[in-house]
Amino acid sequence: MDPRTGSARGRAREIAHVLAAPDVRATSGQDEQGRGVEVVASASEGRAVVTLSGYGEPSADRVRQLWLMRPGAGPRSLGLLDTGVPLYASGLSRSATSLAVTVEPEGGSARPTSRPVVQLALESVGFGE
């Protein structure tokens, strides 16, 4: 089996798990240019599916990185985002207040090195308690 097929199937299973959660909720937001971020999340599962839309590809040496923002703690990376490709994120704590997307050097960063291009509050999907 092609490893990419297995990876795609695994991602599809993870996304289906979030969508099947009894408390699943969705929210979205846009930046000043109308580019968006969509989140489907389950607070009880601590999981989310995040998708960017309207963003072109970053320059060759840059990537978009997703961060979990929590009170009293530094940002935690949830992974790298490709425009239009859902990112499955797990381990979201109930205290999480928002998700932020930054543009980082290729391969990502341990901490954000730029201001968020878009940030989305998670209260409407059951987080921030």
Backbone hydrogen bonds, N-H to C=O, Kabsch-Sander energy under -0.5 kcal/mol:
donor,donor_aa,acceptor,acceptor_aa,energy
5,T,2,D,-0.9
6,G,2,D,-1.7
7,S,3,P,-2.3
8,A,4,R,-2.4
9,R,5,T,-2.4
10,G,6,G,-2.4
11,R,7,S,-2.4
12,A,8,A,-2.3
13,R,9,R,-2.3
14,E,10,G,-2.3
15,I,11,R,-2.6
16,A,12,A,-2.5
17,H,13,R,-2.1
18,V,14,E,-1.7
19,L,15,I,-2.5
20,A,16,A,-1.7
21,A,17,H,-0.5
21,A,18,V,-1.3
24,V,21,A,-1.5
25,R,41,A,-2.3
27,T,39,V,-2.5
29,G,37,V,-2.1
31,D,35,R,-2.4
34,G,31,D,-1.9
36,G,53,S,-2.4
37,V,29,G,-2.3
38,E,51,T,-2.9
39,V,27,T,-3.0
40,V,49,V,-2.2
41,A,25,R,-3.0
42,S,47,R,-2.6
46,G,42,S,-1.4
47,R,42,S,-1.7
48,A,89,A,-2.6
49,V,40,V,-2.8
50,V,87,L,-2.6
51,T,38,E,-2.4
53,S,36,G,-2.4
62,R,59,S,-2.3
63,V,104,E,-2.6
64,R,81,L,-0.7
65,Q,102,T,-2.7
66,L,79,G,-2.9
67,W,100,A,-2.9
68,L,76,R,-3.0
69,M,67,W,-0.5
69,M,98,S,-2.9
70,R,73,A,-0.5
73,A,70,R,-1.5
76,R,68,L,-2.0
78,L,66,L,-3.3
79,G,66,L,-0.8
81,L,64,R,-2.8
82,D,85,V,-0.5
84,G,52,L,-2.1
85,V,82,D,-2.0
87,L,50,V,-3.0
88,Y,86,P,-0.5
89,A,48,A,-3.1
91,G,46,G,-0.5
92,L,46,G,-2.7
96,A,93,S,-2.0
97,T,69,M,-2.7
98,S,69,M,-1.3
99,L,120,L,-2.3
100,A,67,W,-2.2
101,V,118,V,-2.6
102,T,65,Q,-2.3
104,E,63,V,-3.2
104,E,102,T,-0.6
106,E,61,D,-2.0
108,G,105,P,-2.6
117,V,101,V,-3.1
118,V,101,V,-1.0
120,L,99,L,-2.9
122,L,97,T,-2.6
125,V,122,L,-1.5
126,G,123,E,-1.8
127,F,122,L,-1.9
128,G,94,R,-2.1
129,E,94,R,-1.8
